[in-house]
């Protein structure tokens, strides 16, 4: 293939591209095109023999800045508009194929010169032919006597026509140029004028207690929701009648009601309920005066149930379910009459988490919200063809999806609710949430939107230090701003803490002075960050950035990425001497522990068959991949001694080895459990507190005597509504 340096002009269908000057022509006239759109065209031309995916375009065309996938698609749309490629299904210039990307498909041939569309003589306008073939008459001689009066002749009709044509063409060209340059601004202005704000909502309830999930009846009159009014209560099921604004409590003995959905033509309510570490699915018949008296258990004993949605018929419910720890989150269809559930959709990746699902009104497609390797995706799944199409990707969280009609999706993310046209692939913001207070919504007709609106984007919080004795005792309370989302001990200074600070979508890791609350920043990212450990002996801190495991070096002020975004890794810990990082990684479906040398930046296999590891004395404590059972290894080749306790692998849980003790957390959404086990003697103690009072992502000091835990107040939530007519 010739390089860009070899060819100056090349013909792209009806256009000519000047590769050296980066100018696009049509009929020898320069076409107005934005620099990034031109860069996109050049890159597609350079790689015209293959499809280019969106990740490559991010890396190669937008390497100078971070933009969303929507911005890339918008540039493709602009390019198609310029090229007149308006039929995506039968693309003449830029073809797109799901999961493969974009490709330049027009006829491409090198040319020597720009060609103009000259008209044949036989087709020339009559006025032009007349001016060329008929000579001007000879002037008559002037009279010899009397004053000379010279009259200004009128412009010839054909000259006036030519002038008018020239002016018309000039005005048209100016309008076209202005149109191209102003098109986006005008379009954006129109779209922005239709965006609703949180201040326009109509409140259906006050900010009274926490509300977790909601569902709207098919006629829009009723709103079912789960929630509680106090941190000491368990979440129950409630029903709001929008006609009289009265709220009725439907359950009094739910353990921890979470997700909720109307079903069977709104005659029943389905909700998930968490008991210990197991989840059940319950049915409430609304025909009874006391629905809880007729409660039926549909599913029991599974690990997790996601947000349910209506199925293909009145008695069918779609449920994301994690059946056991050895399986993966899978979409099932539950028949409410037979109480049987069949598998509809299994994950294609071990790191894939299914968050939400919605069936299109015509029952032909599923809209899915997934998290894969730290990235959130909105996808379409065609039930007939079994094909999956990516519609949208984001580093920020996507909380839910609903169908507005058979071709349009409404998606709630951080700071907005937006609409995706599944045919055109276009993105339009519908509701702006600058305060980041929206966390759930539903609609019965695509226009009447009912939402959960929190009072604060992040609930008020404290960090509480506990003495790790038989009965944990509060020793210190650290008041912080809501932006501080994690806190670790500083092994060198009691007057400092390591913190994560989240604001405006940017997470910063820094060292905070306890006396002034001032923070010295070290590293910031717009991706999800999880701070794992800090070691002055190792010379840096260990963290996860999205799916990637990373180490920040104090000496070099640089980040070393230990794993890639394509690898599935567990947590990590520093070796006893601080020279290496131990971490678990899933290789071809099997877990193994690898050791990363901080100096050489090379990883080697440490031991197979385990998912997580910590140095302990002269040996190691390891955890099995499936049931998380703990074992002690005196060395890497000797027998494993069972400790007869499991830890909890869920991402907000933590585990530490401090001297002779293992300290770890587990939770069941009602309580957080703090365990302390002496791995030498087997002595074990567990303490429990409410989930929000003692959040599971605790930190333990080096001596193993103190635990630092986040304590969060309830975030009061209202139910609000707004009409969306576009």
C-alpha positions in Angstrom: 0.0 0.0 0.0 1.4 3.4 -0.9 2.2 5.7 2.0 0.8 9.2 2.5 4.2 10.6 1.3 3.9 8.7 -2.0 0.6 10.2 -3.1 -0.3 13.9 -3.1 -3.8 13.7 -4.5 -6.2 10.8 -4.3 -9.8 10.5 -5.4 -12.3 9.3 -2.8 -15.5 8.7 -4.8 -16.7 12.1 -5.9 -14.1 13.9 -3.8 -10.4 14.6 -4.1 -8.2 14.5 -1.0 -5.0 16.5 -0.9 -2.9 14.4 1.5 0.1 16.7 1.9 -2.0 19.9 2.6 -4.8 17.9 4.2 -7.5 19.6 2.1 -10.7 18.0 0.8 -12.1 19.1 -2.6 -15.2 18.5 -4.6 -15.4 19.7 -8.2 -12.1 21.5 -7.5 -13.8 23.5 -4.7 -12.4 23.2 -1.2 -14.8 21.6 1.3 -15.0 23.0 4.8 -14.0 20.3 7.4 -13.0 20.5 11.0 -9.4 19.5 11.9 -10.4 16.4 13.9 -12.8 15.2 11.2 -10.0 15.6 8.7 -7.7 13.7 11.0 -10.3 11.0 11.2 -10.6 10.9 7.4 -6.8 10.7 7.0 -6.6 7.8 9.5 -9.4 5.9 7.8 -7.6 6.4 4.5 -4.3 5.3 5.8 -5.9 2.1 7.1 -8.4 1.7 4.3 -7.7 -2.1 4.0 -9.3 -2.9 7.4 -11.8 -1.9 10.0 -10.7 0.5 12.7 -12.4 0.1 16.1 -13.3 3.0 18.4 -10.6 2.2 20.9 -8.0 2.6 18.2 -9.5 5.9 17.1 -9.3 7.1 20.8 -5.6 6.1 20.9 -4.5 7.3 17.5 -6.7 10.2 16.4 -7.6 11.6 19.9 -4.2 10.9 21.5 -3.9 14.6 22.5 -7.0 14.5 24.8 -9.5 12.3 26.5 -13.0 12.3 24.8 -16.0 10.1 25.1 -17.1 7.4 22.6 -19.9 9.8 21.8 -17.5 12.4 20.6 -15.8 9.9 18.3 -19.2 8.8 16.9 -20.1 12.5 16.4 -17.0 13.0 14.3 -17.9 10.0 12.2 -21.4 11.4 11.8 -19.9 14.8 10.7 -17.7 13.0 8.2 -20.6 11.1 6.7 -22.6 14.3 6.5 -19.8 16.1 4.6 -19.5 13.1 2.2 -23.2 12.9 1.7 -23.2 9.3 3.1 -26.7 9.5 4.6 -27.7 5.8 4.2 -25.9 4.0 6.9 -27.3 0.6 5.9 -25.9 1.1 2.4 -22.8 3.2 3.1 -20.9 4.5 0.1 -18.0 6.1 2.0 -17.7 5.1 5.7 -19.1 1.7 6.6 -19.5 0.6 10.2 -19.8 -3.0 11.5 -20.6 -3.8 15.1 -17.6 -4.9 17.2 -15.3 -4.3 14.2 -15.4 -0.5 13.7 -15.3 1.8 10.7 -13.8 1.4 7.2 -13.4 3.6 4.2 -15.2 1.7 1.4 -15.5 4.2 -1.5 -13.5 3.9 -4.7 -9.9 5.2 -4.1 -7.6 6.1 -6.9 -4.5 8.4 -7.1 -4.9 11.4 -9.4 -2.5 14.0 -10.8 -4.6 17.2 -10.8 -7.9 18.5 -9.6 -10.7 18.0 -12.1 -13.5 20.5 -12.7 -16.9 19.9 -14.2 -16.6 21.9 -17.4 -19.7 22.1 -19.7 -19.5 21.0 -23.4 -19.9 23.9 -25.9 -23.2 22.5 -27.2 -24.7 22.9 -23.7 -23.5 26.4 -23.1 -26.2 29.0 -22.1 -27.6 30.9 -25.1 -26.5 34.3 -23.6 -22.9 33.0 -23.4 -23.0 31.7 -27.0 -24.3 35.0 -28.3 -21.6 37.0 -26.6 -19.0 34.8 -28.2 -20.3 34.5 -31.9 -21.9 37.9 -32.7 -19.4 40.8 -33.2 -20.2 44.2 -31.7 -21.4 46.7 -34.3 -19.0 49.4 -35.5 -19.7 52.7 -33.7 -21.4 55.4 -35.7 -19.3 58.7 -36.3 -20.3 61.6 -34.1 -21.7 64.8 -35.6 -19.0 67.4 -36.3 -20.9 70.3 -34.9 -22.7 71.1 -31.6 -22.1 69.9 -28.1 -21.3 66.2 -27.6 -23.7 64.4 -25.2 -22.7 60.9 -24.3 -25.5 58.7 -22.8 -24.6 55.8 -20.5 -25.8 52.6 -22.2 -28.0 50.2 -20.1 -26.4 46.9 -19.2 -27.1 44.2 -21.6 -29.6 41.6 -20.4 -27.2 38.8 -20.7 -24.6 40.6 -18.6 -27.1 41.2 -15.8 -27.9 37.5 -15.9 -24.3 36.5 -15.6 -23.8 38.9 -12.7 -26.9 37.6 -10.9 -25.6 34.0 -11.4 -22.2 34.8 -10.0 -23.7 36.5 -7.0 -26.1 33.6 -6.4 -23.2 31.1 -6.5 -21.1 33.3 -4.2 -24.0 33.7 -1.6 -24.6 29.9 -1.8 -21.0 29.1 -1.2 -20.9 31.5 1.8 -24.0 30.0 3.2 -22.6 26.5 2.8 -19.3 27.4 4.5 -21.2 29.1 7.3 -23.6 26.2 7.5 -20.8 23.7 7.9 -19.0 25.7 10.6 -22.2 26.6 12.5 -24.0 23.4 12.1 -22.9 21.8 15.3 -23.4 25.0 17.3 -26.9 25.5 16.1 -27.8 21.8 16.6 -26.3 21.8 20.1 -28.2 25.0 20.9 -31.5 23.4 19.9 -30.8 20.2 21.8 -29.6 22.2 24.9 -32.8 24.2 24.9 -34.8 21.0 25.3 -32.7 19.6 28.3 -34.6 19.5 31.5 -33.0 20.2 34.9 -33.6 18.8 38.4 -35.1 22.1 39.5 -38.1 21.5 37.1 -39.1 18.3 38.8 -42.5 17.9 40.5 -42.0 16.3 43.9 -44.4 13.3 44.7 -42.8 12.7 48.1 -40.7 14.6 50.5 -37.0 13.9 51.4 -38.0 11.4 54.1 -35.7 8.4 54.5 -33.7 6.3 52.1 -35.4 4.9 48.9 -33.5 2.2 47.1 -35.5 1.2 43.9 -38.8 2.0 42.3 -41.2 0.6 39.7 -44.2 2.3 37.9 -47.4 0.6 37.1 -48.5 0.2 33.5 -51.1 3.0 33.7 -48.6 5.3 35.6 -50.9 5.7 38.6 -48.9 3.7 41.2 -45.2 3.8 42.2 -43.9 0.9 44.2 -40.6 1.4 46.0 -38.3 0.0 48.7 -36.8 2.0 51.5 -36.5 2.9 55.1 -36.7 6.0 57.4 -33.9 5.1 59.8 -30.5 3.4 59.6 -31.6 1.0 62.3 -34.5 -0.3 60.2 -34.7 -2.9 57.5 -35.8 -1.8 54.0 -39.5 -2.5 53.4 -41.9 -2.3 50.4 -44.2 0.7 49.9 -46.8 1.8 47.4 -47.5 5.4 46.4 -50.8 6.3 44.8 -50.2 9.3 42.6 -53.9 10.1 42.5 -54.1 11.1 46.1 -50.3 11.1 47.0 -50.8 8.6 49.8 -48.2 6.0 50.7 -49.1 2.5 51.9 -46.6 0.2 53.6 -46.9 -3.3 52.1 -44.4 -5.3 54.1 -43.3 -5.2 57.8 -41.1 -8.2 57.9 -38.8 -8.0 54.9 -35.2 -8.5 55.8 -33.7 -6.1 53.4 -35.9 -5.4 50.4 -33.9 -4.1 47.4 -35.1 -4.3 43.7 -38.8 -4.1 42.9 -41.0 -4.6 39.8 -44.8 -4.7 39.0 -45.9 -7.9 37.2 -48.9 -9.9 36.0 -50.7 -6.7 34.7 -49.9 -4.9 37.9 -51.7 -7.4 40.1 -48.5 -8.4 42.0 -45.3 -6.8 43.1 -42.0 -8.7 42.9 -39.1 -7.7 45.1 -35.7 -9.1 46.0 -34.9 -9.7 49.7 -31.4 -10.2 51.3 -31.1 -12.6 54.2 -27.5 -13.1 55.5 -25.4 -13.7 52.4 -28.3 -15.2 50.4 -31.0 -13.5 48.3 -34.6 -14.5 47.7 -37.3 -13.3 45.3 -40.7 -12.6 46.8 -44.2 -12.0 45.3 -46.8 -9.8 46.9 -50.5 -10.1 45.7 -52.0 -6.6 45.6 -55.5 -8.0 45.6 -55.2 -8.8 49.3 -55.9 -6.1 51.9 -52.7 -7.2 53.6 -50.3 -8.3 50.8 -47.6 -9.6 53.1 -50.0 -12.2 54.4 -50.1 -13.8 50.9 -46.3 -13.5 50.2 -44.9 -16.3 48.1 -41.2 -17.1 47.8 -40.3 -17.6 44.1 -36.5 -18.1 44.3 -34.5 -18.7 47.4 -30.8 -19.1 48.4 -29.1 -17.5 45.4 -26.1 -15.2 45.9 -27.4 -12.1 44.2 -30.4 -10.9 42.2 -30.2 -7.8 40.0 -33.0 -5.3 39.0 -35.9 -7.3 37.6 -37.9 -6.1 34.5 -41.1 -7.1 32.7 -40.9 -10.1 30.4 -42.3 -11.2 27.0 -45.7 -12.0 28.5 -47.7 -10.8 31.6 -46.4 -13.7 33.8 -42.8 -13.5 32.8 -40.1 -11.6 34.7 -36.5 -11.1 33.5 -33.9 -11.4 36.3 -30.1 -11.1 36.4 -29.1 -13.8 38.9 -25.8 -15.0 40.4 -26.8 -18.5 41.5 -23.7 -19.4 43.4 -20.1 -18.3 43.8 -18.8 -20.7 41.1 -21.2 -19.2 38.5 -21.4 -15.8 36.8 -24.2 -13.2 36.7 -26.7 -14.6 34.1 -30.0 -13.3 32.8 -32.9 -15.7 33.5 -36.6 -15.6 32.5 -38.9 -16.5 35.4 -42.4 -17.8 34.8 -44.5 -16.6 37.8 -47.1 -19.3 37.3 -44.8 -22.4 37.1 -42.1 -20.8 39.2 -39.5 -22.1 36.7 -36.7 -20.0 35.4 -34.7 -20.6 32.3 -31.4 -19.1 31.2 -31.7 -16.4 28.5 -28.3 -14.7 28.3 -24.9 -15.7 29.8 -21.9 -13.5 30.2 -19.2 -13.6 27.5 -16.4 -12.4 29.7 -15.4 -13.5 33.2 -15.2 -9.9 34.4 -18.6 -9.0 33.0 -21.3 -7.8 35.5 -24.9 -7.4 34.3 -26.4 -4.3 36.0 -29.8 -3.8 34.3 -31.9 -5.1 31.5 -35.0 -3.9 29.7 -37.2 -5.5 27.0 -38.3 -3.4 24.1 -42.1 -2.7 23.7 -42.2 -4.9 20.6 -40.5 -7.8 22.6 -37.8 -8.0 19.9 -34.7 -6.7 21.7 -33.0 -6.4 25.1 -31.3 -3.3 26.3 -28.4 -4.2 28.7 -26.2 -2.3 31.0 -22.9 -4.1 31.7 -19.7 -3.4 33.4 -16.7 -5.1 31.7 -13.2 -4.6 33.0 -14.1 -1.4 34.7 -15.9 0.1 31.7 -19.7 0.6 31.6 -21.5 -0.4 28.3 -25.0 0.0 27.0 -25.8 -2.8 24.5 -28.6 -4.2 22.4 -29.3 -7.9 22.1 -31.5 -9.1 19.3 -33.6 -12.0 20.5 -34.1 -13.4 17.0 -30.5 -13.2 15.7 -28.7 -13.4 19.1 -26.5 -10.6 18.0 -25.2 -8.0 20.5 -24.5 -4.4 19.4 -22.6 -1.9 21.5 -24.5 1.4 21.6 -22.6 3.4 24.2 -19.5 3.1 26.5 -18.5 5.2 29.5 -15.8 5.2 32.3 -18.5 6.7 34.6 -21.2 4.6 36.1 -24.4 3.8 34.2 -27.2 3.0 36.7 -30.1 1.9 34.5 -31.9 1.7 31.2 -35.5 2.0 30.0 -37.1 1.9 26.6 -38.7 5.2 25.5 -40.2 3.5 22.4 -39.1 0.6 20.1 -36.1 2.5 18.8 -35.0 4.8 21.6 -33.4 4.1 25.0 -33.3 6.3 28.1 -30.2 5.7 30.2 -29.3 7.2 33.6 -25.7 7.9 34.3 -23.7 10.2 36.5 -24.9 13.7 36.1 -27.5 13.1 33.4 -30.2 11.0 31.8 -29.7 10.7 28.0 -31.5 9.3 25.0 -29.9 7.0 22.4 -31.5 6.5 19.0 -30.7 2.9 18.3 -31.1 3.3 14.6 -28.9 6.3 14.1 -26.7 5.8 17.1 -27.2 9.4 18.1 -26.9 10.6 21.7 -29.1 13.4 23.2 -29.1 14.7 26.8 -32.6 14.7 28.2 -32.2 15.7 31.9 -29.2 17.4 33.3 -28.2 16.4 36.9 -25.4 18.9 37.8 -25.8 17.9 41.5 -25.4 14.2 40.7 -28.5 13.4 42.8 -30.4 11.0 40.5 -29.9 7.2 41.0 -33.0 5.5 39.6 -36.0 6.0 37.3 -38.9 4.3 35.5 -41.5 5.2 32.9 -44.7 3.6 31.7 -45.0 5.5 28.4 -41.6 7.0 27.6 -42.7 10.5 28.5 -43.8 10.5 32.1 -40.5 9.9 33.9 -40.5 9.0 37.6 -37.2 9.4 39.4 -35.4 8.8 42.7 -33.8 12.1 43.7 -31.3 12.0 46.6 -30.9 15.1 48.8 -27.1 15.0 48.5 -24.9 13.5 45.8 -22.9 11.9 48.5 -24.3 11.3 52.0 -22.7 13.0 55.0 -19.9 10.9 56.4 -17.4 10.4 59.2 -14.4 8.2 59.6 -14.4 6.4 62.9 -11.4 4.8 64.5 -12.1 1.7 66.6 -9.8 -0.1 69.0 -9.6 -3.7 67.8 -10.4 -5.4 71.1 -12.9 -8.2 72.0 -15.6 -5.5 71.8 -14.6 -2.9 69.3 -14.6 0.6 70.9 -14.7 4.0 69.3 -11.4 5.9 70.0 -11.5 8.8 67.5 -13.9 10.5 65.1 -12.5 12.1 61.9 -14.9 14.6 60.4 -14.3 15.0 56.6 -15.9 16.5 53.5 -18.2 14.2 51.5 -15.6 14.3 48.7 -13.2 12.0 50.8 -14.3 8.5 49.7 -11.5 6.4 51.3 -8.9 6.7 54.1 -5.9 4.6 55.0 -3.3 4.8 57.9 0.1 6.4 57.3 2.7 4.0 58.7 5.2 6.8 59.2 3.0 9.5 60.8 0.1 9.5 63.2 -0.6 13.0 62.1 -1.4 12.0 58.5 -3.8 9.8 56.6 -3.8 8.7 53.0 -7.0 9.6 51.3 -9.0 9.3 48.0 -10.8 12.5 47.0 -13.6 12.4 44.4 -14.9 15.6 42.9 -16.2 16.4 39.4 -15.6 12.9 38.2 -11.8 13.1 39.1 -10.4 10.9 41.8 -7.2 12.1 43.5 -4.9 10.1 45.8 -3.2 12.2 48.4 -1.7 12.6 51.9 -3.9 14.5 54.3 -2.7 16.4 57.4 -5.1 15.6 60.3 -4.6 19.0 61.9 -5.5 21.2 58.9 -7.3 18.7 56.6 -5.0 20.0 53.8 -4.1 17.3 51.2 -0.9 16.9 49.2 -2.0 15.4 45.9 0.0 12.6 44.2 -2.1 11.1 41.4 -5.4 11.9 39.7 -7.5 10.1 37.2 -11.0 10.3 35.6 -11.3 6.5 35.9 -12.5 4.5 38.9 -9.7 4.2 41.4 -9.4 1.9 44.4 -6.5 2.6 46.8 -5.2 -0.7 48.1 -2.1 -0.1 50.2 0.8 2.4 50.9 4.4 1.3 51.6 7.3 3.6 52.3 9.6 0.5 52.2 8.4 -0.2 48.7 8.5 3.5 47.9 4.9 4.1 46.7 1.3 3.1 46.8 -0.7 0.3 45.2 -4.0 0.9 43.5 -6.5 -0.2 40.9 -7.4 2.2 38.0 -10.4 0.7 36.3 -9.5 -3.0 35.8 -5.7 -2.3 35.8 -3.5 -2.9 38.8 -0.9 -0.1 39.2 1.9 1.1 41.4 2.8 4.8 41.9 6.5 5.4 42.6 7.4 8.3 45.0 10.9 8.5 43.7 10.0 8.8 40.0 6.5 10.4 40.4 5.3 7.8 37.8 2.8 5.1 37.5 3.8 1.5 36.6 0.9 -0.5 35.3 1.2 -4.1 36.4 -1.7 -5.6 34.6 -3.6 -4.5 31.4 -7.2 -3.6 30.9 -7.7 -7.0 29.2 -6.6 -9.0 32.3 -8.9 -10.0 35.2 -7.0 -9.4 38.5 -7.8 -9.6 42.2 -6.5 -7.4 45.0 -2.8 -7.1 45.7 -0.3 -6.7 48.5 3.4 -5.8 49.0 5.9 -8.5 49.8 7.5 -8.6 53.3 10.6 -6.8 52.1 8.8 -4.3 49.9 10.6 -5.3 46.7 7.6 -7.0 45.1 3.9 -6.9 44.6 1.8 -10.1 45.0 -1.4 -10.2 43.0 -4.0 -12.7 41.7 -4.7 -13.0 38.0 -7.2 -15.1 36.1 -5.4 -16.9 33.2 -7.6 -19.0 30.9 -10.2 -19.4 33.6 -7.7 -20.5 36.3 -6.5 -18.2 39.1 -2.8 -17.9 40.0 -0.6 -15.6 42.2 2.1 -13.7 40.4 5.0 -11.6 41.8 5.8 -8.3 40.2 9.4 -7.0 40.8 9.1 -3.3 41.3 12.7 -2.6 40.1 12.8 -4.8 37.0 9.1 -4.3 36.3 8.7 -8.0 35.5 6.1 -10.5 36.7 6.7 -14.2 37.4 4.4 -17.0 38.6 4.5 -17.4 42.4 1.9 -20.1 43.0 -1.1 -21.5 41.2 -4.6 -22.3 42.5 -5.1 -19.3 44.7 -6.8 -15.9 44.1 -5.3 -13.7 46.9 -2.2 -13.7 49.2 -0.6 -11.9 52.1 2.8 -12.4 53.7 2.5 -13.9 57.2 5.6 -14.3 59.4 8.0 -16.4 57.2 5.2 -17.8 55.2 1.9 -16.8 53.5 -1.8 -16.7 54.0 -3.7 -17.5 50.8 -7.3 -17.6 49.8 -8.9 -20.1 47.3 -10.6 -18.7 44.2 -14.2 -20.0 44.7 -15.2 -20.2 48.3 -12.4 -17.9 49.6 -11.3 -20.3 52.3 -8.0 -19.3 54.0 -4.9 -21.4 54.3 -1.4 -21.0 55.8 1.6 -21.9 53.7 5.0 -22.1 55.5 6.6 -22.0 52.1 5.4 -22.1 48.5 6.0 -25.8 48.0 4.9 -27.2 51.3 1.4 -28.4 52.3 -1.4 -25.9 52.9 -2.8 -25.7 56.5 -6.6 -24.9 56.4 -7.6 -22.1 58.8 -11.4 -23.0 58.4 -12.6 -19.5 57.7 -13.4 -17.8 54.4 -12.8 -14.1 53.6 -15.1 -12.0 51.3 -13.9 -11.2 47.8 -16.5 -8.5 47.1 -14.7 -5.3 46.0 -15.7 -3.2 49.0 -14.4 -5.8 51.5 -10.8 -5.8 52.8 -8.4 -8.2 54.5 -5.1 -7.7 56.2 -2.5 -9.8 58.0 -1.0 -8.0 61.0 1.4 -10.0 63.0 -0.4 -13.2 64.2 -3.8 -11.9 63.2 -5.9 -11.8 60.0 -8.5 -9.0 60.0 -11.2 -9.0 57.3 -14.7 -7.7 56.6 -17.8 -9.3 55.1 -21.3 -7.9 54.7 -24.9 -8.8 53.9 -26.4 -5.3 53.2 -27.9 -5.3 56.7 -24.7 -5.6 58.7 -21.0 -5.4 58.2 -19.0 -8.1 60.0 -15.5 -7.5 61.3 -13.5 -10.7 61.8 -10.2 -11.2 63.7 -8.5 -14.6 63.5 -5.2 -15.6 65.1 -3.7 -17.8 62.4 -1.3 -19.5 64.8 -3.8 -20.5 67.5 -7.1 -20.4 65.6 -8.8 -18.0 68.1 -11.5 -16.1 66.3 -13.8 -13.1 67.1 -16.4 -11.4 65.0 -18.2 -8.1 65.6 -21.2 -6.7 63.7 -22.6 -3.3 63.1 -25.1 -1.8 60.6 -23.8 -1.7 57.1 -23.7 2.1 56.8 -22.5 2.6 60.3 -19.4 0.4 59.6 -18.7 0.4 55.8 -16.7 -2.8 54.8 -13.8 -1.0 53.1 -11.9 -0.6 56.4 -8.2 0.2 57.0 -6.1 -1.5 59.7 -3.0 0.0 61.3 0.4 -1.7 61.1 0.2 -3.0 64.7 -3.2 -4.5 64.1 -4.7 -2.6 67.0 -6.9 -0.1 65.3 -9.5 -0.1 62.5 -10.5 3.0 60.5 -14.0 2.7 59.0 -16.3 4.9 57.0 -19.7 5.7 58.7 -22.4 7.1 56.5 -25.7 8.8 57.3 -28.8 7.9 55.3 -29.2 10.0 52.2 -32.8 11.1 52.3 -34.5 10.5 48.9 -37.7 11.8 47.3 -39.7 10.5 44.4 -40.1 13.1 41.7 -41.6 13.3 38.1 -41.2 15.2 34.9 -42.7 15.1 31.4 -40.4 14.6 28.5 -42.1 15.4 25.2 -39.2 15.1 22.8 
